[in-house]
Amino acid sequence: MLNTRIILSATWVVVTLIYLYGDVLRIYHGGEKAKALASMNLNQFVWLGIAVLMLTPILMVFLTLVLPQSANRWANIIVAAFFFLFNLVGLPTYPPLFDKFLLAVSMGFNVVTIWYAWNWS
Protein backbone atom coordinates (compact mmCIF):
# COMPACT_ATOMS: atom_id res chain seq x y z
CA MET A 1 0.00 0.00 0.00
CA LEU A 2 1.24 3.47 -0.82
CA ASN A 3 2.23 5.83 1.96
CA THR A 4 -0.61 8.19 2.94
CA ARG A 5 1.68 11.20 2.45
CA ILE A 6 2.23 10.25 -1.19
CA ILE A 7 -1.47 9.67 -1.80
CA LEU A 8 -2.38 13.03 -0.25
CA SER A 9 0.36 14.81 -2.15
CA ALA A 10 -0.89 13.22 -5.37
CA THR A 11 -4.43 14.46 -4.71
CA TRP A 12 -3.06 18.01 -4.51
CA VAL A 13 -1.16 17.54 -7.77
CA VAL A 14 -4.38 16.39 -9.44
CA VAL A 15 -6.40 19.31 -8.03
CA THR A 16 -3.73 21.80 -9.14
CA LEU A 17 -3.67 20.38 -12.67
CA ILE A 18 -7.48 20.46 -12.86
CA TYR A 19 -7.47 24.15 -11.87
CA LEU A 20 -4.79 24.94 -14.45
CA TYR A 21 -6.58 22.96 -17.15
CA GLY A 22 -9.82 24.79 -16.37
CA ASP A 23 -8.04 28.14 -16.62
CA VAL A 24 -6.55 27.23 -20.00
CA LEU A 25 -9.91 26.06 -21.34
CA ARG A 26 -11.57 29.22 -20.02
CA ILE A 27 -9.02 31.39 -21.85
CA TYR A 28 -9.54 29.53 -25.13
CA HIS A 29 -13.29 29.41 -24.66
CA GLY A 30 -13.40 33.17 -24.15
CA GLY A 31 -16.59 32.92 -22.14
CA GLU A 32 -18.20 35.52 -19.95
CA LYS A 33 -15.97 34.72 -16.98
CA ALA A 34 -12.78 35.38 -18.95
CA LYS A 35 -14.21 38.57 -20.48
CA ALA A 36 -15.41 39.86 -17.12
CA LEU A 37 -12.04 39.23 -15.49
CA ALA A 38 -10.17 40.82 -18.40
CA SER A 39 -12.33 43.95 -18.23
CA MET A 40 -11.91 44.43 -14.48
CA ASN A 41 -9.36 46.90 -13.29
CA LEU A 42 -8.16 44.92 -10.28
CA ASN A 43 -5.55 46.37 -7.95
CA GLN A 44 -2.34 44.61 -6.98
CA PHE A 45 -3.77 43.39 -3.66
CA VAL A 46 -6.62 41.54 -5.37
CA TRP A 47 -4.11 39.90 -7.72
CA LEU A 48 -1.94 39.04 -4.71
CA GLY A 49 -4.96 37.41 -3.05
CA ILE A 50 -5.66 35.40 -6.20
CA ALA A 51 -2.00 34.34 -6.35
CA VAL A 52 -2.04 33.20 -2.71
CA LEU A 53 -5.30 31.32 -3.25
CA MET A 54 -3.98 29.46 -6.29
CA LEU A 55 -0.56 28.86 -4.73
CA THR A 56 -2.11 27.06 -1.77
CA PRO A 57 -2.80 23.68 -3.50
CA ILE A 58 0.68 23.81 -5.04
CA LEU A 59 2.26 24.34 -1.61
CA MET A 60 0.14 21.51 -0.20
CA VAL A 61 1.94 19.10 -2.55
CA PHE A 62 5.19 19.90 -0.73
CA LEU A 63 3.80 20.44 2.77
CA THR A 64 2.06 17.07 2.70
CA LEU A 65 5.44 15.41 2.27
CA VAL A 66 7.29 17.33 5.00
CA LEU A 67 4.89 18.34 7.80
CA PRO A 68 4.64 16.17 10.91
CA GLN A 69 1.68 13.78 10.73
CA SER A 70 -0.62 15.61 13.16
CA ALA A 71 -0.17 19.01 11.51
CA ASN A 72 -0.25 17.38 8.10
CA ARG A 73 -3.53 15.63 8.78
CA TRP A 74 -5.30 18.80 9.90
CA ALA A 75 -3.76 20.98 7.19
CA ASN A 76 -5.06 18.59 4.54
CA ILE A 77 -8.53 18.43 6.08
CA ILE A 78 -8.85 22.20 6.55
CA VAL A 79 -7.41 23.26 3.18
CA ALA A 80 -9.36 20.60 1.24
CA ALA A 81 -12.59 21.56 3.04
CA PHE A 82 -11.94 25.24 2.28
CA PHE A 83 -11.45 24.56 -1.44
CA PHE A 84 -14.49 22.27 -1.53
CA LEU A 85 -16.70 25.01 -0.03
CA PHE A 86 -15.07 27.75 -2.13
CA ASN A 87 -15.77 25.79 -5.32
CA LEU A 88 -19.26 24.79 -4.19
CA VAL A 89 -20.18 28.46 -3.71
CA GLY A 90 -18.57 29.42 -7.02
CA LEU A 91 -20.02 26.53 -9.04
CA PRO A 92 -23.22 28.32 -10.13
CA THR A 93 -21.21 31.26 -11.48
CA TYR A 94 -19.51 29.10 -14.13
CA PRO A 95 -22.00 28.58 -17.00
CA PRO A 96 -20.00 26.27 -19.33
CA LEU A 97 -20.47 22.55 -18.74
CA PHE A 98 -16.71 21.92 -18.91
CA ASP A 99 -16.26 24.31 -15.96
CA LYS A 100 -18.94 22.61 -13.91
CA PHE A 101 -17.47 19.19 -14.74
CA LEU A 102 -13.91 20.17 -13.82
CA LEU A 103 -15.01 21.84 -10.59
CA ALA A 104 -17.06 18.75 -9.66
CA VAL A 105 -14.04 16.51 -10.29
CA SER A 106 -11.77 18.78 -8.23
CA MET A 107 -14.35 18.77 -5.43
CA GLY A 108 -14.37 14.97 -5.61
CA PHE A 109 -10.62 14.99 -5.09
CA ASN A 110 -11.09 17.38 -2.15
CA VAL A 111 -13.40 14.76 -0.61
CA VAL A 112 -10.80 12.04 -1.28
CA THR A 113 -8.16 14.22 0.38
CA ILE A 114 -10.34 14.76 3.44
CA TRP A 115 -11.16 11.04 3.64
CA TYR A 116 -7.52 9.93 3.47
CA ALA A 117 -6.40 12.60 5.95
CA TRP A 118 -9.26 11.82 8.35
CA ASN A 119 -8.53 8.08 8.28
CA TRP A 120 -4.77 8.50 8.58
CA SER A 121 -3.70 6.53 11.65
Secondary structure as UniProt FT lines:
FT   HELIX           4..29
FT   HELIX           32..39
FT   HELIX           44..66
FT   HELIX           69..90
FT   HELIX           91..93
FT   HELIX           97..118
//
